[in-house]
Amino acid sequence: MDLEQSLARLLGPAEAEVECETCFTELDRYVGLEFVGADADRAVPGLRAHLAGCPACAEEHESLRALVAAERTA
Ligand SMILES: [Zn+2]
């Protein structure tokens, strides 16, 4: 079994999904891309899937979006 298969097994059967650690690292960039209308899902593959399945990161995503929105309108 190669590394990729091991990782796939570790992360579950769904499409490539990131872990919380990666999520927190990339979330700033992801939200920034969302706000400029860029393809955030393409830039950070698996992050949306992670947000869908991880309430903690989904909450972080929401608060970061609110923060960026507030900055943009300030
Ligand atoms: Zn998470």
N, CA, C, O and the ligand as a Tripos MOL2 file, in Angstrom:
@<TRIPOS>MOLECULE
protein
  297   295    75     0     0
PROTEIN
NO_CHARGES

@<TRIPOS>ATOM
      1 N           0.8500   -1.2010    0.0000 N.3       1 MET1
      2 CA          0.0000    0.0000    0.0000 C.3       1 MET1
      3 C           0.8860    1.2500    0.0000 C.2       1 MET1
      4 O           1.7490    1.4100    0.8630 O.2       1 MET1
      5 N           0.6620    2.1250   -0.9710 N.am      2 ASP2
      6 CA          1.5040    3.3230   -1.0210 C.3       2 ASP2
      7 C           0.9370    4.4320   -0.1290 C.2       2 ASP2
      8 O          -0.1380    4.3020    0.4570 O.2       2 ASP2
      9 N           1.6780    5.4950   -0.0510 N.am      3 LEU3
     10 CA          1.3280    6.5710    0.8710 C.3       3 LEU3
     11 C          -0.0330    7.1760    0.5460 C.2       3 LEU3
     12 O          -0.8210    7.4920    1.4370 O.2       3 LEU3
     13 N          -0.2860    7.3280   -0.7330 N.am      4 GLU4
     14 CA         -1.5360    7.9660   -1.1350 C.3       4 GLU4
     15 C          -2.7350    7.1370   -0.6900 C.2       4 GLU4
     16 O          -3.7510    7.6740   -0.2500 O.2       4 GLU4
     17 N          -2.6000    5.8400   -0.8110 N.am      5 GLN5
     18 CA         -3.6780    4.9540   -0.3770 C.3       5 GLN5
     19 C          -3.8550    5.0090    1.1380 C.2       5 GLN5
     20 O          -4.9760    5.0040    1.6480 O.2       5 GLN5
     21 N          -2.7370    5.0610    1.8400 N.am      6 SER6
     22 CA         -2.8110    5.1440    3.2980 C.3       6 SER6
     23 C          -3.5210    6.4120    3.7170 C.2       6 SER6
     24 O          -4.3550    6.3980    4.6220 O.2       6 SER6
     25 N          -3.1880    7.5090    3.0540 N.am      7 LEU7
     26 CA         -3.8170    8.7840    3.3700 C.3       7 LEU7
     27 C          -5.2970    8.7440    3.0510 C.2       7 LEU7
     28 O          -6.1140    9.2250    3.8360 O.2       7 LEU7
     29 N          -5.6510    8.1820    1.9200 N.am      8 ALA8
     30 CA         -7.0460    8.1040    1.5210 C.3       8 ALA8
     31 C          -7.8380    7.3110    2.5520 C.2       8 ALA8
     32 O          -8.9700    7.6580    2.8880 O.2       8 ALA8
     33 N          -7.2270    6.2460    3.0460 N.am      9 ARG9
     34 CA         -7.9090    5.4380    4.0460 C.3       9 ARG9
     35 C          -8.0780    6.2200    5.3420 C.2       9 ARG9
     36 O          -9.1120    6.1540    6.0060 O.2       9 ARG9
     37 N          -7.0340    6.9550    5.6750 N.am     10 LEU10
     38 CA         -7.0410    7.7500    6.8970 C.3      10 LEU10
     39 C          -8.1150    8.8240    6.8460 C.2      10 LEU10
     40 O          -8.7870    9.0920    7.8420 O.2      10 LEU10
     41 N          -8.2680    9.4270    5.6960 N.am     11 LEU11
     42 CA         -9.1630   10.5750    5.5560 C.3      11 LEU11
     43 C         -10.5800   10.1580    5.2020 C.2      11 LEU11
     44 O         -11.4800   10.9970    5.1580 O.2      11 LEU11
     45 N         -10.7890    8.8780    4.9510 N.am     12 GLY12
     46 CA        -12.1260    8.4250    4.6200 C.3      12 GLY12
     47 C         -12.3230    8.3110    3.1200 C.2      12 GLY12
     48 O         -11.4630    8.7030    2.3320 O.2      12 GLY12
     49 N         -13.4590    7.7740    2.7430 N.am     13 PRO13
     50 CA        -13.7240    7.4380    1.3480 C.3      13 PRO13
     51 C         -14.0870    8.6400    0.4780 C.2      13 PRO13
     52 O         -14.0450    8.5450   -0.7490 O.2      13 PRO13
     53 N         -14.4400    9.7610    1.0900 N.am     14 ALA14
     54 CA        -14.8590   10.9200    0.3090 C.3      14 ALA14
     55 C         -13.6970   11.4820   -0.4930 C.2      14 ALA14
     56 O         -12.5650   11.0110   -0.3840 O.2      14 ALA14
     57 N         -13.9870   12.4810   -1.2880 N.am     15 GLU15
     58 CA        -12.9490   13.1530   -2.0510 C.3      15 GLU15
     59 C         -11.9050   13.7230   -1.1010 C.2      15 GLU15
     60 O         -12.1470   13.8530    0.0990 O.2      15 GLU15
     61 N         -10.7610   14.0560   -1.6420 N.am     16 ALA16
     62 CA         -9.6660   14.5640   -0.8290 C.3      16 ALA16
     63 C         -10.1610   15.6010    0.1680 C.2      16 ALA16
     64 O         -10.7510   16.6150   -0.2040 O.2      16 ALA16
     65 N          -9.9130   15.3290    1.4210 N.am     17 GLU17
     66 CA        -10.3620   16.2600    2.4440 C.3      17 GLU17
     67 C          -9.1800   16.6720    3.3020 C.2      17 GLU17
     68 O          -8.2910   15.8680    3.5820 O.2      17 GLU17
     69 N          -9.1760   17.9260    3.7160 N.am     18 VAL18
     70 CA         -8.0740   18.3880    4.5420 C.3      18 VAL18
     71 C          -8.3650   18.1020    6.0090 C.2      18 VAL18
     72 O          -9.4960   17.7780    6.3730 O.2      18 VAL18
     73 N          -7.3610   18.2200    6.8310 N.am     19 GLU19
     74 CA         -7.5430   18.0650    8.2630 C.3      19 GLU19
     75 C          -7.6910   19.4390    8.9020 C.2      19 GLU19
     76 O          -7.4330   20.4590    8.2630 O.2      19 GLU19
     77 N          -8.1060   19.4620   10.1600 N.am     20 CYS20
     78 CA         -8.3300   20.7260   10.8530 C.3      20 CYS20
     79 C          -7.0900   21.6170   10.8110 C.2      20 CYS20
     80 O          -7.1930   22.8320   10.6450 O.2      20 CYS20
     81 N          -5.9350   21.0080   10.9630 N.am     21 GLU21
     82 CA         -4.7020   21.7900   10.9880 C.3      21 GLU21
     83 C          -4.5150   22.5350    9.6720 C.2      21 GLU21
     84 O          -4.2020   23.7260    9.6560 O.2      21 GLU21
     85 N          -4.7120   21.8130    8.5670 N.am     22 THR22
     86 CA         -4.5990   22.4420    7.2520 C.3      22 THR22
     87 C          -5.6740   23.4880    7.0680 C.2      22 THR22
     88 O          -5.4450   24.5540    6.4970 O.2      22 THR22
     89 N          -6.8500   23.1590    7.5650 N.am     23 CYS23
     90 CA         -7.9800   24.0730    7.4570 C.3      23 CYS23
     91 C          -7.6540   25.4150    8.1080 C.2      23 CYS23
     92 O          -7.8730   26.4700    7.5130 O.2      23 CYS23
     93 N          -7.1370   25.3700    9.3170 N.am     24 PHE24
     94 CA         -6.8200   26.6090   10.0190 C.3      24 PHE24
     95 C          -5.7040   27.3670    9.3110 C.2      24 PHE24
     96 O          -5.6900   28.5980    9.3030 O.2      24 PHE24
     97 N          -4.7650   26.6270    8.7150 N.am     25 THR25
     98 CA         -3.6570   27.2720    8.0180 C.3      25 THR25
     99 C          -4.1350   27.9820    6.7600 C.2      25 THR25
    100 O          -3.6600   29.0690    6.4300 O.2      25 THR25
    101 N          -5.0760   27.3590    6.0640 N.am     26 GLU26
    102 CA         -5.4910   27.8630    4.7480 C.3      26 GLU26
    103 C          -6.7330   28.7310    4.7810 C.2      26 GLU26
    104 O          -7.0920   29.3410    3.7740 O.2      26 GLU26
    105 N          -7.3910   28.7920    5.9270 N.am     27 LEU27
    106 CA         -8.7100   29.4310    5.9740 C.3      27 LEU27
    107 C          -8.6590   30.9240    5.6100 C.2      27 LEU27
    108 O          -9.5430   31.4330    4.9220 O.2      27 LEU27
    109 N          -7.6220   31.6070    6.0780 N.am     28 ASP28
    110 CA         -7.4540   33.0220    5.7340 C.3      28 ASP28
    111 C          -7.4540   33.2290    4.2310 C.2      28 ASP28
    112 O          -8.1830   34.0600    3.6880 O.2      28 ASP28
    113 N          -6.6120   32.4440    3.5810 N.am     29 ARG29
    114 CA         -6.4470   32.5390    2.1410 C.3      29 ARG29
    115 C          -7.7560   32.1700    1.4390 C.2      29 ARG29
    116 O          -8.1650   32.8150    0.4740 O.2      29 ARG29
    117 N          -8.3910   31.1330    1.9410 N.am     30 TYR30
    118 CA         -9.6360   30.6320    1.3590 C.3      30 TYR30
    119 C         -10.7220   31.7120    1.3950 C.2      30 TYR30
    120 O         -11.3770   31.9800    0.3870 O.2      30 TYR30
    121 N         -10.9000   32.3190    2.5520 N.am     31 VAL31
    122 CA        -11.9170   33.3600    2.7080 C.3      31 VAL31
    123 C         -11.5660   34.5750    1.8450 C.2      31 VAL31
    124 O         -12.4430   35.2020    1.2490 O.2      31 VAL31
    125 N         -10.2800   34.8930    1.7890 N.am     32 GLY32
    126 CA         -9.8510   36.0030    0.9420 C.3      32 GLY32
    127 C         -10.2150   35.7650   -0.5100 C.2      32 GLY32
    128 O         -10.6930   36.6680   -1.1970 O.2      32 GLY32
    129 N          -9.9880   34.5530   -0.9700 N.am     33 LEU33
    130 CA        -10.3030   34.1970   -2.3540 C.3      33 LEU33
    131 C         -11.8040   34.2310   -2.5950 C.2      33 LEU33
    132 O         -12.2620   34.6810   -3.6450 O.2      33 LEU33
    133 N         -12.5670   33.7530   -1.6190 N.am     34 GLU34
    134 CA        -14.0260   33.7970   -1.7280 C.3      34 GLU34
    135 C         -14.4960   35.2270   -1.9340 C.2      34 GLU34
    136 O         -15.3990   35.4890   -2.7300 O.2      34 GLU34
    137 N         -13.8770   36.1450   -1.2110 N.am     35 PHE35
    138 CA        -14.3390   37.5310   -1.2550 C.3      35 PHE35
    139 C         -13.9840   38.2270   -2.5520 C.2      35 PHE35
    140 O         -14.6930   39.1420   -2.9720 O.2      35 PHE35
    141 N         -12.9140   37.8190   -3.1920 N.am     36 VAL36
    142 CA        -12.5860   38.4460   -4.4750 C.3      36 VAL36
    143 C         -13.2340   37.6840   -5.6240 C.2      36 VAL36
    144 O         -13.0220   38.0020   -6.7940 O.2      36 VAL36
    145 N         -14.0330   36.6650   -5.2700 N.am     37 GLY37
    146 CA        -14.7450   35.9200   -6.2980 C.3      37 GLY37
    147 C         -13.8730   34.9120   -7.0240 C.2      37 GLY37
    148 O         -14.2380   34.4280   -8.0960 O.2      37 GLY37
    149 N         -12.7110   34.5910   -6.4400 N.am     38 ALA38
    150 CA        -11.8370   33.5980   -7.0490 C.3      38 ALA38
    151 C         -12.3390   32.1850   -6.7280 C.2      38 ALA38
    152 O         -13.2150   31.9940   -5.8850 O.2      38 ALA38
    153 N         -11.7680   31.2230   -7.4100 N.am     39 ASP39
    154 CA        -12.1870   29.8390   -7.1990 C.3      39 ASP39
    155 C         -11.4650   29.2730   -5.9790 C.2      39 ASP39
    156 O         -10.4430   28.5980   -6.1020 O.2      39 ASP39
    157 N         -12.0110   29.5580   -4.8120 N.am     40 ALA40
    158 CA        -11.3780   29.1570   -3.5600 C.3      40 ALA40
    159 C         -11.2990   27.6350   -3.4320 C.2      40 ALA40
    160 O         -10.3330   27.0950   -2.8930 O.2      40 ALA40
    161 N         -12.3190   26.9620   -3.9310 N.am     41 ASP41
    162 CA        -12.3350   25.5010   -3.8330 C.3      41 ASP41
    163 C         -11.2150   24.8720   -4.6500 C.2      41 ASP41
    164 O         -10.6750   23.8260   -4.2890 O.2      41 ASP41
    165 N         -10.8760   25.5290   -5.7570 N.am     42 ARG42
    166 CA         -9.8090   25.0260   -6.5960 C.3      42 ARG42
    167 C          -8.4440   25.3100   -5.9640 C.2      42 ARG42
    168 O          -7.5110   24.5150   -6.0690 O.2      42 ARG42
    169 N          -8.3590   26.4660   -5.3070 N.am     43 ALA43
    170 CA         -7.0990   26.8820   -4.6900 C.3      43 ALA43
    171 C          -6.7770   26.0340   -3.4650 C.2      43 ALA43
    172 O          -5.6150   25.7290   -3.1980 O.2      43 ALA43
    173 N          -7.8090   25.6590   -2.7290 N.am     44 VAL44
    174 CA         -7.6230   24.8450   -1.5310 C.3      44 VAL44
    175 C          -8.5420   23.6260   -1.6140 C.2      44 VAL44
    176 O          -9.6060   23.5940   -0.9960 O.2      44 VAL44
    177 N          -8.1200   22.6330   -2.3810 N.am     45 PRO45
    178 CA         -8.9750   21.4510   -2.5900 C.3      45 PRO45
    179 C          -9.2830   20.7400   -1.2780 C.2      45 PRO45
    180 O          -8.4010   20.5220   -0.4470 O.2      45 PRO45
    181 N         -10.5550   20.3830   -1.1110 N.am     46 GLY46
    182 CA        -10.9300   19.6010    0.0560 C.3      46 GLY46
    183 C         -11.3810   20.4290    1.2370 C.2      46 GLY46
    184 O         -11.9430   19.9000    2.1960 O.2      46 GLY46
    185 N         -11.1370   21.7310    1.1710 N.am     47 LEU47
    186 CA        -11.4790   22.5530    2.3360 C.3      47 LEU47
    187 C         -12.9940   22.6620    2.5110 C.2      47 LEU47
    188 O         -13.5040   22.5880    3.6290 O.2      47 LEU47
    189 N         -13.7030   22.8390    1.4000 N.am     48 ARG48
    190 CA        -15.1530   22.9560    1.5230 C.3      48 ARG48
    191 C         -15.7520   21.6670    2.0790 C.2      48 ARG48
    192 O         -16.6760   21.6900    2.8920 O.2      48 ARG48
    193 N         -15.2050   20.5490    1.6210 N.am     49 ALA49
    194 CA        -15.6850   19.2600    2.1300 C.3      49 ALA49
    195 C         -15.4290   19.1610    3.6250 C.2      49 ALA49
    196 O         -16.2520   18.6340    4.3740 O.2      49 ALA49
    197 N         -14.2880   19.6700    4.0480 N.am     50 HIS50
    198 CA        -13.9760   19.6270    5.4690 C.3      50 HIS50
    199 C         -14.9340   20.5110    6.2610 C.2      50 HIS50
    200 O         -15.4170   20.1190    7.3230 O.2      50 HIS50
    201 N         -15.2020   21.6940    5.7440 N.am     51 LEU51
    202 CA        -16.1120   22.6150    6.4330 C.3      51 LEU51
    203 C         -17.4960   22.0060    6.5640 C.2      51 LEU51
    204 O         -18.1900   22.2310    7.5550 O.2      51 LEU51
    205 N         -17.8950   21.2350    5.5630 N.am     52 ALA52
    206 CA        -19.2150   20.6170    5.5820 C.3      52 ALA52
    207 C         -19.3130   19.5570    6.6740 C.2      52 ALA52
    208 O         -20.3970   19.2810    7.1870 O.2      52 ALA52
    209 N         -18.1600   18.9600    7.0280 N.am     53 GLY53
    210 CA        -18.2050   17.8640    7.9760 C.3      53 GLY53
    211 C         -17.6020   18.1920    9.3300 C.2      53 GLY53
    212 O         -17.5740   17.3410   10.2190 O.2      53 GLY53
    213 N         -17.1200   19.4180    9.4960 N.am     54 CYS54
    214 CA        -16.4460   19.7730   10.7480 C.3      54 CYS54
    215 C         -17.0500   21.0570   11.3050 C.2      54 CYS54
    216 O         -16.7080   22.1470   10.8470 O.2      54 CYS54
    217 N         -17.9470   20.9410   12.2920 N.am     55 PRO55
    218 CA        -18.6380   22.1110   12.8580 C.3      55 PRO55
    219 C         -17.6730   23.1590   13.4070 C.2      55 PRO55
    220 O         -17.9280   24.3570   13.2860 O.2      55 PRO55
    221 N         -16.5830   22.7240   14.0000 N.am     56 ALA56
    222 CA        -15.6340   23.6710   14.5880 C.3      56 ALA56
    223 C         -15.0290   24.5690   13.5160 C.2      56 ALA56
    224 O         -14.9500   25.7860   13.6860 O.2      56 ALA56
    225 N         -14.6060   23.9630   12.4170 N.am     57 CYS57
    226 CA        -13.9930   24.7350   11.3320 C.3      57 CYS57
    227 C         -15.0420   25.5490   10.5830 C.2      57 CYS57
    228 O         -14.7560   26.6450   10.1030 O.2      57 CYS57
    229 N         -16.2620   25.0100   10.4830 N.am     58 ALA58
    230 CA        -17.3410   25.7420    9.8290 C.3      58 ALA58
    231 C         -17.6250   27.0300   10.5970 C.2      58 ALA58
    232 O         -17.8830   28.0800   10.0090 O.2      58 ALA58
    233 N         -17.5730   26.9240   11.9180 N.am     59 GLU59
    234 CA        -17.8070   28.0910   12.7490 C.3      59 GLU59
    235 C         -16.6850   29.1130   12.5660 C.2      59 GLU59
    236 O         -16.9270   30.3160   12.4710 O.2      59 GLU59
    237 N         -15.4620   28.6090   12.5200 N.am     60 GLU60
    238 CA        -14.3030   29.4700   12.3040 C.3      60 GLU60
    239 C         -14.4100   30.1610   10.9450 C.2      60 GLU60
    240 O         -14.0780   31.3380   10.8080 O.2      60 GLU60
    241 N         -14.8700   29.4250    9.9590 N.am     61 HIS61
    242 CA        -15.0580   29.9520    8.6150 C.3      61 HIS61
    243 C         -16.0740   31.0920    8.6310 C.2      61 HIS61
    244 O         -15.8590   32.1380    8.0200 O.2      61 HIS61
    245 N         -17.1680   30.8790    9.3290 N.am     62 GLU62
    246 CA        -18.2130   31.8910    9.4030 C.3      62 GLU62
    247 C         -17.7070   33.1640   10.0750 C.2      62 GLU62
    248 O         -17.9560   34.2670    9.5870 O.2      62 GLU62
    249 N         -16.9990   33.0160   11.1900 N.am     63 SER63
    250 CA        -16.5350   34.2040   11.9050 C.3      63 SER63
    251 C         -15.4690   34.9440   11.1010 C.2      63 SER63
    252 O         -15.3750   36.1700   11.1580 O.2      63 SER63
    253 N         -14.6660   34.1830   10.3490 N.am     64 LEU64
    254 CA        -13.6440   34.8150    9.5260 C.3      64 LEU64
    255 C         -14.2890   35.5890    8.3750 C.2      64 LEU64
    256 O         -13.8430   36.6770    8.0110 O.2      64 LEU64
    257 N         -15.3380   35.0080    7.8190 N.am     65 ARG65
    258 CA        -16.0770   35.6960    6.7580 C.3      65 ARG65
    259 C         -16.6850   36.9930    7.2780 C.2      65 ARG65
    260 O         -16.6450   38.0230    6.6050 O.2      65 ARG65
    261 N         -17.2470   36.9320    8.4830 N.am     66 ALA66
    262 CA        -17.8470   38.1170    9.0930 C.3      66 ALA66
    263 C         -16.7770   39.1860    9.3300 C.2      66 ALA66
    264 O         -17.0050   40.3780    9.1270 O.2      66 ALA66
    265 N         -15.6200   38.7260    9.7620 N.am     67 LEU67
    266 CA        -14.5070   39.6390   10.0380 C.3      67 LEU67
    267 C         -14.0520   40.3200    8.7560 C.2      67 LEU67
    268 O         -13.8620   41.5360    8.7330 O.2      67 LEU67
    269 N         -13.8780   39.5590    7.7110 N.am     68 VAL68
    270 CA        -13.4270   40.1130    6.4360 C.3      68 VAL68
    271 C         -14.4840   41.0520    5.8680 C.2      68 VAL68
    272 O         -14.1580   42.1010    5.3130 O.2      68 VAL68
    273 N         -15.7500   40.6700    6.0110 N.am     69 ALA69
    274 CA        -16.8440   41.5080    5.5250 C.3      69 ALA69
    275 C         -16.8420   42.8500    6.2540 C.2      69 ALA69
    276 O         -17.0500   43.8990    5.6430 O.2      69 ALA69
    277 N         -16.6050   42.8050    7.5610 N.am     70 ALA70
    278 CA        -16.5750   44.0240    8.3610 C.3      70 ALA70
    279 C         -15.4070   44.9090    7.9390 C.2      70 ALA70
    280 O         -15.5350   46.1320    7.8740 O.2      70 ALA70
    281 N         -14.2600   44.2750    7.6520 N.am     71 GLU71
    282 CA        -13.0940   45.0260    7.2080 C.3      71 GLU71
    283 C         -13.3380   45.6990    5.8740 C.2      71 GLU71
    284 O         -12.9200   46.8330    5.6380 O.2      71 GLU71
    285 N         -14.0310   44.9660    5.0020 N.am     72 ARG72
    286 CA        -14.2700   45.4820    3.6490 C.3      72 ARG72
    287 C         -15.1920   46.6820    3.6510 C.2      72 ARG72
    288 O         -15.0840   47.5670    2.8010 O.2      72 ARG72
    289 N         -16.1100   46.7050    4.6220 N.am     73 THR73
    290 CA        -17.0870   47.7750    4.6320 C.3      73 THR73
    291 C         -16.6610   48.9240    5.5330 C.2      73 THR73
    292 O         -17.3000   49.9760    5.5620 O.2      73 THR73
    293 N         -15.5670   48.7110    6.2720 N.am     74 ALA74
    294 CA        -15.1010   49.7460    7.2000 C.3      74 ALA74
    295 C         -14.5480   50.9510    6.4420 C.2      74 ALA74
    296 O         -14.1100   51.9210    7.0600 O.2      74 ALA74
    297 ZN        -11.9240   20.8840   11.1780 Zn       75 ZN75
@<TRIPOS>BOND
     1     1     2 1
     2     2     3 1
     3     3     4 2
     4     3     5 am
     5     5     6 1
     6     6     7 1
     7     7     8 2
     8     7     9 am
     9     9    10 1
    10    10    11 1
    11    11    12 2
    12    11    13 am
    13    13    14 1
    14    14    15 1
    15    15    16 2
    16    15    17 am
    17    17    18 1
    18    18    19 1
    19    19    20 2
    20    19    21 am
    21    21    22 1
    22    22    23 1
    23    23    24 2
    24    23    25 am
    25    25    26 1
    26    26    27 1
    27    27    28 2
    28    27    29 am
    29    29    30 1
    30    30    31 1
    31    31    32 2
    32    31    33 am
    33    33    34 1
    34    34    35 1
    35    35    36 2
    36    35    37 am
    37    37    38 1
    38    38    39 1
    39    39    40 2
    40    39    41 am
    41    41    42 1
    42    42    43 1
    43    43    44 2
    44    43    45 am
    45    45    46 1
    46    46    47 1
    47    47    48 2
    48    47    49 am
    49    49    50 1
    50    50    51 1
    51    51    52 2
    52    51    53 am
    53    53    54 1
    54    54    55 1
    55    55    56 2
    56    55    57 am
    57    57    58 1
    58    58    59 1
    59    59    60 2
    60    59    61 am
    61    61    62 1
    62    62    63 1
    63    63    64 2
    64    63    65 am
    65    65    66 1
    66    66    67 1
    67    67    68 2
    68    67    69 am
    69    69    70 1
    70    70    71 1
    71    71    72 2
    72    71    73 am
    73    73    74 1
    74    74    75 1
    75    75    76 2
    76    75    77 am
    77    77    78 1
    78    78    79 1
    79    79    80 2
    80    79    81 am
    81    81    82 1
    82    82    83 1
    83    83    84 2
    84    83    85 am
    85    85    86 1
    86    86    87 1
    87    87    88 2
    88    87    89 am
    89    89    90 1
    90    90    91 1
    91    91    92 2
    92    91    93 am
    93    93    94 1
    94    94    95 1
    95    95    96 2
    96    95    97 am
    97    97    98 1
    98    98    99 1
    99    99   100 2
   100    99   101 am
   101   101   102 1
   102   102   103 1
   103   103   104 2
   104   103   105 am
   105   105   106 1
   106   106   107 1
   107   107   108 2
   108   107   109 am
   109   109   110 1
   110   110   111 1
   111   111   112 2
   112   111   113 am
   113   113   114 1
   114   114   115 1
   115   115   116 2
   116   115   117 am
   117   117   118 1
   118   118   119 1
   119   119   120 2
   120   119   121 am
   121   121   122 1
   122   122   123 1
   123   123   124 2
   124   123   125 am
   125   125   126 1
   126   126   127 1
   127   127   128 2
   128   127   129 am
   129   129   130 1
   130   130   131 1
   131   131   132 2
   132   131   133 am
   133   133   134 1
   134   134   135 1
   135   135   136 2
   136   135   137 am
   137   137   138 1
   138   138   139 1
   139   139   140 2
   140   139   141 am
   141   141   142 1
   142   142   143 1
   143   143   144 2
   144   143   145 am
   145   145   146 1
   146   146   147 1
   147   147   148 2
   148   147   149 am
   149   149   150 1
   150   150   151 1
   151   151   152 2
   152   151   153 am
   153   153   154 1
   154   154   155 1
   155   155   156 2
   156   155   157 am
   157   157   158 1
   158   158   159 1
   159   159   160 2
   160   159   161 am
   161   161   162 1
   162   162   163 1
   163   163   164 2
   164   163   165 am
   165   165   166 1
   166   166   167 1
   167   167   168 2
   168   167   169 am
   169   169   170 1
   170   170   171 1
   171   171   172 2
   172   171   173 am
   173   173   174 1
   174   174   175 1
   175   175   176 2
   176   175   177 am
   177   177   178 1
   178   178   179 1
   179   179   180 2
   180   179   181 am
   181   181   182 1
   182   182   183 1
   183   183   184 2
   184   183   185 am
   185   185   186 1
   186   186   187 1
   187   187   188 2
   188   187   189 am
   189   189   190 1
   190   190   191 1
   191   191   192 2
   192   191   193 am
   193   193   194 1
   194   194   195 1
   195   195   196 2
   196   195   197 am
   197   197   198 1
   198   198   199 1
   199   199   200 2
   200   199   201 am
   201   201   202 1
   202   202   203 1
   203   203   204 2
   204   203   205 am
   205   205   206 1
   206   206   207 1
   207   207   208 2
   208   207   209 am
   209   209   210 1
   210   210   211 1
   211   211   212 2
   212   211   213 am
   213   213   214 1
   214   214   215 1
   215   215   216 2
   216   215   217 am
   217   217   218 1
   218   218   219 1
   219   219   220 2
   220   219   221 am
   221   221   222 1
   222   222   223 1
   223   223   224 2
   224   223   225 am
   225   225   226 1
   226   226   227 1
   227   227   228 2
   228   227   229 am
   229   229   230 1
   230   230   231 1
   231   231   232 2
   232   231   233 am
   233   233   234 1
   234   234   235 1
   235   235   236 2
   236   235   237 am
   237   237   238 1
   238   238   239 1
   239   239   240 2
   240   239   241 am
   241   241   242 1
   242   242   243 1
   243   243   244 2
   244   243   245 am
   245   245   246 1
   246   246   247 1
   247   247   248 2
   248   247   249 am
   249   249   250 1
   250   250   251 1
   251   251   252 2
   252   251   253 am
   253   253   254 1
   254   254   255 1
   255   255   256 2
   256   255   257 am
   257   257   258 1
   258   258   259 1
   259   259   260 2
   260   259   261 am
   261   261   262 1
   262   262   263 1
   263   263   264 2
   264   263   265 am
   265   265   266 1
   266   266   267 1
   267   267   268 2
   268   267   269 am
   269   269   270 1
   270   270   271 1
   271   271   272 2
   272   271   273 am
   273   273   274 1
   274   274   275 1
   275   275   276 2
   276   275   277 am
   277   277   278 1
   278   278   279 1
   279   279   280 2
   280   279   281 am
   281   281   282 1
   282   282   283 1
   283   283   284 2
   284   283   285 am
   285   285   286 1
   286   286   287 1
   287   287   288 2
   288   287   289 am
   289   289   290 1
   290   290   291 1
   291   291   292 2
   292   291   293 am
   293   293   294 1
   294   294   295 1
   295   295   296 2
@<TRIPOS>SUBSTRUCTURE
     1 MET1         2 RESIDUE 1 A MET
     2 ASP2         6 RESIDUE 1 A ASP
     3 LEU3        10 RESIDUE 1 A LEU
     4 GLU4        14 RESIDUE 1 A GLU
     5 GLN5        18 RESIDUE 1 A GLN
     6 SER6        22 RESIDUE 1 A SER
     7 LEU7        26 RESIDUE 1 A LEU
     8 ALA8        30 RESIDUE 1 A ALA
     9 ARG9        34 RESIDUE 1 A ARG
    10 LEU10       38 RESIDUE 1 A LEU
    11 LEU11       42 RESIDUE 1 A LEU
    12 GLY12       46 RESIDUE 1 A GLY
    13 PRO13       50 RESIDUE 1 A PRO
    14 ALA14       54 RESIDUE 1 A ALA
    15 GLU15       58 RESIDUE 1 A GLU
    16 ALA16       62 RESIDUE 1 A ALA
    17 GLU17       66 RESIDUE 1 A GLU
    18 VAL18       70 RESIDUE 1 A VAL
    19 GLU19       74 RESIDUE 1 A GLU
    20 CYS20       78 RESIDUE 1 A CYS
    21 GLU21       82 RESIDUE 1 A GLU
    22 THR22       86 RESIDUE 1 A THR
    23 CYS23       90 RESIDUE 1 A CYS
    24 PHE24       94 RESIDUE 1 A PHE
    25 THR25       98 RESIDUE 1 A THR
    26 GLU26      102 RESIDUE 1 A GLU
    27 LEU27      106 RESIDUE 1 A LEU
    28 ASP28      110 RESIDUE 1 A ASP
    29 ARG29      114 RESIDUE 1 A ARG
    30 TYR30      118 RESIDUE 1 A TYR
    31 VAL31      122 RESIDUE 1 A VAL
    32 GLY32      126 RESIDUE 1 A GLY
    33 LEU33      130 RESIDUE 1 A LEU
    34 GLU34      134 RESIDUE 1 A GLU
    35 PHE35      138 RESIDUE 1 A PHE
    36 VAL36      142 RESIDUE 1 A VAL
    37 GLY37      146 RESIDUE 1 A GLY
    38 ALA38      150 RESIDUE 1 A ALA
    39 ASP39      154 RESIDUE 1 A ASP
    40 ALA40      158 RESIDUE 1 A ALA
    41 ASP41      162 RESIDUE 1 A ASP
    42 ARG42      166 RESIDUE 1 A ARG
    43 ALA43      170 RESIDUE 1 A ALA
    44 VAL44      174 RESIDUE 1 A VAL
    45 PRO45      178 RESIDUE 1 A PRO
    46 GLY46      182 RESIDUE 1 A GLY
    47 LEU47      186 RESIDUE 1 A LEU
    48 ARG48      190 RESIDUE 1 A ARG
    49 ALA49      194 RESIDUE 1 A ALA
    50 HIS50      198 RESIDUE 1 A HIS
    51 LEU51      202 RESIDUE 1 A LEU
    52 ALA52      206 RESIDUE 1 A ALA
    53 GLY53      210 RESIDUE 1 A GLY
    54 CYS54      214 RESIDUE 1 A CYS
    55 PRO55      218 RESIDUE 1 A PRO
    56 ALA56      222 RESIDUE 1 A ALA
    57 CYS57      226 RESIDUE 1 A CYS
    58 ALA58      230 RESIDUE 1 A ALA
    59 GLU59      234 RESIDUE 1 A GLU
    60 GLU60      238 RESIDUE 1 A GLU
    61 HIS61      242 RESIDUE 1 A HIS
    62 GLU62      246 RESIDUE 1 A GLU
    63 SER63      250 RESIDUE 1 A SER
    64 LEU64      254 RESIDUE 1 A LEU
    65 ARG65      258 RESIDUE 1 A ARG
    66 ALA66      262 RESIDUE 1 A ALA
    67 LEU67      266 RESIDUE 1 A LEU
    68 VAL68      270 RESIDUE 1 A VAL
    69 ALA69      274 RESIDUE 1 A ALA
    70 ALA70      278 RESIDUE 1 A ALA
    71 GLU71      282 RESIDUE 1 A GLU
    72 ARG72      286 RESIDUE 1 A ARG
    73 THR73      290 RESIDUE 1 A THR
    74 ALA74      294 RESIDUE 1 A ALA
    75 ZN75       297 GROUP 0 **** ****
